[in-house]
């Protein structure tokens, strides 16, 4: 049963990363990619992935989801999704659109310290932090829902 969970984790993380990539490329196509604040929309995509994985894990466990198991599941979903997306961003900023990297360097606070690698690390850190917060909040909601009273 554990093998099935890890397979679905990678599948959900891959699909989430693909959604993030499509969103990024859509923003690029619409000339909105220079609005760096739109990256906060990624939080909602990540929220859906973490919620889906937690619901799946709870269903596999006959309606009960232990706190630590849920936290690890949500955290790993966010980590893997962010890692896949960060690899894409690293390759994109390094080889496909170096002009975007230059724009970020010139216009963003602390831009002089950024590189494609640093940008990828920041994406991973943002994703992991978001995943930890989401997992924490959702586990409290799930436990509240499963414990009436």
Backbone as JSON, one array per atom type, in Angstrom:
{
  "sequence": "XXXXXXXXXXXXXXXXXXXXXXXXXXXXXXXXXXXXXXXXXXXXXXXXXXXXXXXXXXXXXXXXXXXXXXXXXXXXXXXXXXXXXXXXXXXXXXXXXXXXXXXXXXXXXXXXXXXXXXXXXXXXXXXXXXXXXXXXXXXXXXXXXXXXX",
  "N": [[0.83, -1.2, 0.0], [2.0, 1.21, 0.69], [3.71, 1.7, -1.45], [1.95, 2.45, -3.47], [1.09, 4.94, -2.5], [3.44, 6.53, -2.58], [3.9, 6.51, -5.31], [1.64, 7.87, -6.25], [2.16, 10.3, -5.04], [4.4, 11.29, -6.45], [3.21, 11.44, -8.93], [1.11, 13.32, -8.52], [2.68, 15.5, -7.73], [4.14, 15.88, -10.08], [2.08, 16.53, -11.89], [1.16, 18.86, -10.68], [3.44, 20.47, -10.91], [3.5, 20.62, -13.68], [1.15, 22.08, -14.13], [1.93, 24.48, -12.91], [4.0, 25.19, -14.65], [2.6, 25.49, -17.07], [0.96, 27.64, -16.34], [2.96, 29.59, -15.91], [4.04, 29.76, -18.54], [1.77, 30.63, -19.89], [1.45, 33.14, -18.75], [3.78, 34.25, -19.76], [3.21, 34.21, -22.5], [1.1, 36.03, -22.53], [2.41, 38.32, -21.98], [2.74, 38.95, -19.28], [4.59, 38.01, -17.59], [6.56, 39.52, -16.44], [5.43, 40.62, -14.24], [6.1, 40.03, -11.27], [4.73, 39.5, -8.94], [2.63, 37.84, -9.58], [3.42, 35.32, -9.09], [2.4, 34.49, -6.71], [0.01, 33.29, -7.2], [0.68, 30.71, -7.62], [0.59, 29.55, -5.13], [-2.08, 28.78, -4.72], [-2.41, 26.73, -6.58], [-0.66, 24.9, -5.48], [-1.92, 24.54, -3.05], [-4.22, 23.12, -3.81], [-3.06, 20.73, -4.66], [-1.81, 19.76, -2.31], [-4.06, 19.47, -0.67], [-5.5, 17.54, -2.13], [-3.73, 15.34, -1.93], [-3.72, 14.93, 0.84], [-6.41, 14.26, 1.29], [-6.51, 11.92, -0.22], [-4.67, 10.32, 1.15], [-5.98, 10.16, 3.61], [-8.28, 8.75, 2.83], [-7.13, 6.31, 2.12], [-6.47, 5.43, 4.59], [-8.73, 4.57, 5.9], [-10.38, 6.78, 6.6], [-9.08, 8.07, 8.66], [-6.44, 10.21, 9.51], [-3.31, 10.46, 10.57], [-1.6, 12.99, 12.4], [1.24, 13.54, 12.02], [1.78, 11.97, 9.78], [0.12, 13.2, 7.89], [1.25, 15.78, 7.85], [3.82, 15.21, 6.82], [3.12, 14.14, 4.34], [1.84, 16.34, 3.05], [3.97, 18.19, 3.1], [5.94, 16.83, 1.58], [4.64, 16.66, -0.86], [4.52, 19.37, -1.6], [7.28, 19.92, -1.64], [8.28, 18.2, -3.7], [6.75, 19.07, -5.92], [7.6, 21.75, -6.08], [10.31, 21.36, -6.5], [10.38, 20.09, -9.04], [9.25, 22.17, -10.58], [11.12, 24.18, -10.11], [13.39, 23.17, -11.37], [12.58, 23.37, -14.04], [12.34, 26.22, -14.2], [15.0, 26.99, -13.69], [16.3, 25.92, -15.98], [14.89, 27.32, -17.94], [15.46, 30.07, -17.39], [18.2, 29.98, -17.67], [18.8, 29.07, -20.27], [16.72, 29.5, -22.17], [15.28, 31.98, -21.92], [17.09, 34.33, -21.3], [16.88, 37.02, -21.14], [14.7, 37.56, -19.49], [15.76, 36.84, -17.05], [17.69, 38.81, -16.82], [16.04, 41.07, -16.7], [14.79, 40.62, -14.22], [17.01, 40.79, -12.53], [17.67, 43.49, -12.86], [15.4, 44.88, -11.96], [14.26, 43.95, -9.57], [14.2, 43.92, -5.96], [17.26, 43.21, -4.38], [18.07, 42.04, -6.7], [20.57, 42.01, -7.93], [21.88, 39.95, -6.73], [20.82, 37.69, -7.7], [20.58, 34.71, -9.68], [20.02, 32.19, -12.21], [20.2, 29.77, -10.76], [19.98, 30.64, -8.08], [17.42, 31.69, -8.23], [15.95, 29.36, -8.68], [16.4, 28.03, -6.26], [15.11, 29.78, -4.52], [12.48, 29.44, -5.38], [12.06, 26.79, -4.61], [12.31, 27.08, -1.82], [10.17, 28.87, -1.27], [8.03, 27.26, -2.07], [8.26, 25.05, -0.32], [7.93, 26.32, 2.16], [5.32, 27.32, 1.83], [4.0, 24.87, 1.52], [4.43, 23.7, 4.03], [3.0, 25.43, 5.71], [0.43, 25.18, 4.58], [-0.03, 22.42, 4.97], [0.0, 22.25, 7.76], [-2.23, 23.9, 8.43], [-4.32, 22.59, 7.04], [-4.28, 20.05, 8.2], [-5.24, 20.61, 10.73], [-7.81, 21.43, 10.07], [-8.8, 19.06, 8.9], [-8.66, 17.29, 11.07], [-10.42, 18.55, 12.79], [-12.78, 18.23, 11.35], [-13.07, 15.45, 11.41], [-13.4, 14.87, 14.05], [-16.07, 15.24, 15.69], [-17.68, 17.62, 17.8]],
  "CA": [[0.0, 0.0, 0.0], [2.89, 2.38, 0.74], [4.22, 1.92, -2.79], [0.92, 3.19, -4.19], [1.08, 6.31, -2.0], [4.59, 7.27, -3.1], [3.7, 6.68, -6.75], [0.68, 8.94, -6.45], [2.82, 11.54, -4.63], [5.18, 11.77, -7.59], [2.26, 11.77, -10.0], [0.46, 14.58, -8.17], [3.72, 16.54, -7.79], [4.42, 16.12, -11.49], [0.94, 17.24, -12.48], [1.17, 20.21, -10.11], [4.54, 21.19, -11.57], [3.06, 20.88, -15.05], [0.18, 23.2, -14.04], [2.73, 25.68, -12.65], [4.73, 25.51, -15.89], [1.61, 26.01, -18.03], [0.6, 28.98, -15.86], [4.1, 30.46, -16.2], [4.12, 29.98, -19.99], [0.62, 31.45, -20.25], [1.81, 34.52, -18.36], [4.79, 34.69, -20.72], [2.5, 34.44, -23.76], [0.28, 37.23, -22.36], [3.33, 39.4, -21.59], [2.53, 39.27, -17.87], [5.61, 37.31, -16.82], [7.39, 40.49, -15.71], [4.73, 40.96, -13.0], [6.62, 38.98, -10.4], [3.76, 39.22, -7.89], [1.71, 36.79, -10.02], [3.89, 34.01, -8.61], [1.6, 34.12, -5.55], [-1.07, 32.42, -7.68], [1.19, 29.35, -7.47], [0.16, 29.07, -3.81], [-3.39, 28.14, -4.85], [-2.2, 25.45, -7.25], [-0.02, 24.05, -4.49], [-2.95, 24.23, -2.06], [-5.07, 22.06, -4.37], [-2.28, 19.49, -4.67], [-1.66, 19.28, -0.93], [-5.39, 19.02, -0.22], [-5.79, 16.27, -2.81], [-2.9, 14.28, -1.35], [-4.18, 14.66, 2.2], [-7.68, 13.53, 1.17], [-6.17, 10.58, -0.71], [-4.03, 9.6, 2.26], [-7.03, 9.89, 4.59], [-9.14, 7.69, 2.28], [-6.36, 5.07, 2.2], [-6.35, 5.05, 6.01], [-10.09, 4.38, 6.43], [-10.95, 8.0, 7.13], [-8.24, 8.64, 9.73], [-5.14, 10.67, 9.04], [-2.46, 10.86, 11.69], [-1.06, 14.34, 12.24], [2.58, 13.53, 11.45], [1.67, 11.42, 8.42], [-0.45, 14.25, 7.04], [2.25, 16.85, 7.69], [4.87, 14.73, 5.91], [2.52, 14.01, 3.01], [1.69, 17.68, 2.48], [5.3, 18.77, 2.91], [6.6, 16.16, 0.46], [3.94, 17.07, -2.09], [5.0, 20.72, -1.93], [8.7, 19.85, -1.96], [8.47, 17.6, -5.02], [6.18, 19.98, -6.93], [8.49, 22.91, -6.17], [11.58, 20.91, -7.08], [10.17, 19.92, -10.49], [9.05, 23.49, -11.18], [12.39, 24.91, -10.01], [14.26, 22.66, -12.44], [12.13, 24.03, -15.26], [12.7, 27.64, -14.14], [16.45, 27.07, -13.85], [16.61, 25.71, -17.41], [14.27, 28.4, -18.7], [16.22, 31.31, -17.2], [19.59, 29.77, -18.08], [19.01, 28.76, -21.69], [15.63, 29.85, -23.08], [14.95, 33.41, -21.85], [18.06, 35.02, -20.43], [16.39, 38.4, -21.01], [13.85, 37.63, -18.3], [16.67, 36.84, -15.89], [18.29, 40.14, -16.76], [14.98, 41.97, -16.22], [14.64, 40.39, -12.78], [18.22, 41.34, -11.89], [17.65, 44.95, -12.92], [14.21, 45.54, -11.4], [13.79, 43.41, -8.29], [15.07, 44.13, -4.8], [18.3, 42.18, -4.28], [18.22, 41.41, -8.01], [21.98, 41.83, -8.26], [22.35, 38.71, -6.12], [20.08, 36.56, -8.27], [21.02, 33.96, -10.85], [19.03, 31.13, -12.41], [20.28, 28.82, -9.64], [19.4, 31.27, -6.89], [15.98, 31.77, -8.46], [15.42, 28.01, -8.48], [16.43, 27.76, -4.81], [14.04, 30.59, -3.92], [11.21, 28.77, -5.72], [11.94, 25.62, -3.74], [12.06, 27.55, -0.45], [8.8, 29.39, -1.22], [7.12, 26.12, -2.16], [8.33, 24.27, 0.9], [7.3, 27.12, 3.22], [3.87, 27.28, 1.57], [3.53, 23.51, 1.79], [4.41, 23.48, 5.49], [1.87, 26.2, 6.24], [-0.8, 24.55, 4.11], [-0.18, 21.12, 5.64], [-0.35, 22.53, 9.16], [-3.6, 24.4, 8.48], [-5.27, 21.57, 6.58], [-4.37, 18.96, 9.18], [-6.15, 21.06, 11.79], [-9.17, 21.38, 9.52], [-9.19, 17.66, 8.73], [-8.88, 16.71, 12.4], [-11.66, 19.14, 13.31], [-13.89, 17.63, 10.65], [-13.23, 14.04, 11.75], [-13.68, 14.76, 15.49], [-17.2, 16.12, 16.02], [-17.84, 17.96, 19.21]],
  "C": [[0.87, 1.25, 0.0], [3.45, 2.72, -0.64], [3.24, 2.74, -3.61], [0.92, 4.66, -3.77], [2.23, 7.12, -2.58], [4.46, 7.48, -4.61], [2.72, 7.82, -7.0], [1.25, 10.29, -6.02], [3.6, 12.12, -5.79], [4.27, 12.18, -8.75], [1.6, 13.12, -9.74], [1.46, 15.73, -8.22], [4.06, 16.88, -9.23], [3.31, 16.9, -12.18], [0.9, 18.68, -11.97], [2.26, 21.05, -10.75], [4.15, 21.53, -13.01], [2.06, 22.03, -15.09], [0.94, 24.51, -13.8], [3.47, 26.13, -13.9], [3.77, 26.1, -16.92], [1.18, 27.42, -17.63], [1.71, 29.97, -16.18], [4.18, 30.78, -17.7], [2.94, 30.79, -20.5], [0.89, 32.91, -19.92], [2.86, 35.08, -19.32], [4.12, 35.06, -22.05], [1.68, 35.73, -23.7], [1.09, 38.46, -21.96], [3.1, 39.87, -20.16], [3.62, 38.67, -16.98], [6.51, 38.27, -16.04], [6.7, 40.99, -14.43], [5.03, 39.84, -12.01], [5.61, 38.59, -9.32], [2.77, 38.12, -8.29], [2.18, 35.41, -9.56], [3.1, 33.57, -7.38], [0.39, 33.27, -5.94], [-0.63, 30.96, -7.55], [0.76, 28.72, -6.14], [-1.16, 28.3, -3.91], [-3.29, 26.8, -5.57], [-1.59, 24.44, -6.27], [-1.03, 23.63, -3.42], [-3.84, 23.09, -2.56], [-4.34, 20.72, -4.35], [-2.14, 18.91, -3.27], [-2.99, 18.75, -0.41], [-5.75, 17.68, -0.85], [-5.0, 15.12, -2.18], [-3.35, 13.93, 0.06], [-5.51, 13.89, 2.18], [-7.44, 12.1, 0.71], [-5.59, 9.73, 0.41], [-5.07, 9.24, 3.33], [-7.94, 8.76, 4.12], [-8.44, 6.33, 2.34], [-6.3, 4.54, 3.63], [-7.72, 4.93, 6.67], [-10.64, 5.61, 7.14], [-10.19, 8.65, 8.26], [-6.9, 9.04, 9.13], [-4.36, 11.18, 10.24], [-1.8, 12.19, 11.36], [0.3, 14.33, 11.53], [2.57, 13.0, 10.02], [1.13, 12.47, 7.45], [0.54, 15.38, 6.8], [3.33, 16.44, 6.69], [4.33, 14.62, 4.49], [2.38, 15.38, 2.33], [3.03, 18.33, 2.18], [5.99, 18.15, 1.71], [5.94, 16.5, -0.87], [4.44, 18.45, -2.54], [6.46, 20.7, -2.34], [8.92, 19.31, -3.37], [7.92, 18.49, -6.13], [7.11, 21.17, -7.16], [9.81, 22.54, -6.82], [11.45, 20.75, -8.59], [10.03, 21.27, -11.19], [10.35, 24.29, -11.18], [13.38, 24.45, -11.08], [13.87, 23.31, -13.76], [12.57, 25.5, -15.29], [14.2, 27.83, -14.32], [16.84, 26.93, -15.32], [16.08, 26.86, -18.26], [15.09, 29.69, -18.61], [17.67, 31.19, -17.66], [19.76, 29.7, -19.59], [17.94, 29.31, -22.63], [15.38, 31.36, -23.1], [15.88, 34.11, -20.87], [17.67, 36.48, -20.23], [15.5, 38.57, -19.79], [14.72, 37.64, -17.05], [17.3, 38.21, -15.73], [17.28, 41.18, -16.25], [14.82, 41.85, -14.7], [15.83, 40.98, -12.02], [18.15, 42.86, -11.8], [16.5, 45.59, -12.14], [13.79, 45.08, -10.02], [14.75, 43.75, -7.15], [16.02, 42.93, -4.67], [18.52, 41.45, -5.59], [19.66, 41.15, -8.39], [22.53, 40.51, -7.72], [21.71, 37.47, -6.74], [20.78, 35.99, -9.49], [19.94, 32.92, -11.11], [19.03, 30.1, -11.27], [19.67, 29.38, -8.38], [17.89, 31.39, -7.03], [15.31, 30.42, -8.23], [15.37, 27.67, -6.99], [15.32, 28.54, -4.11], [12.68, 29.96, -4.19], [11.0, 27.56, -4.83], [11.61, 26.06, -2.32], [10.64, 28.09, -0.29], [7.79, 28.25, -1.22], [7.09, 25.3, -0.9], [7.67, 25.02, 2.06], [5.78, 27.12, 3.05], [3.3, 25.92, 1.9], [3.45, 23.21, 3.28], [3.22, 24.2, 6.12], [0.54, 25.56, 5.85], [-1.06, 23.23, 4.82], [-0.62, 21.32, 7.07], [-1.82, 22.95, 9.27], [-4.6, 23.32, 8.09], [-5.38, 20.41, 7.55], [-5.27, 19.36, 10.34], [-7.59, 21.04, 11.31], [-9.65, 19.94, 9.39], [-9.48, 17.02, 10.08], [-10.14, 17.27, 13.04], [-12.87, 18.48, 12.68], [-14.13, 16.18, 11.05], [-13.52, 13.82, 13.23], [-14.83, 15.69, 15.86], [-17.24, 16.42, 17.52], [-17.07, 19.11, 19.57]]
}
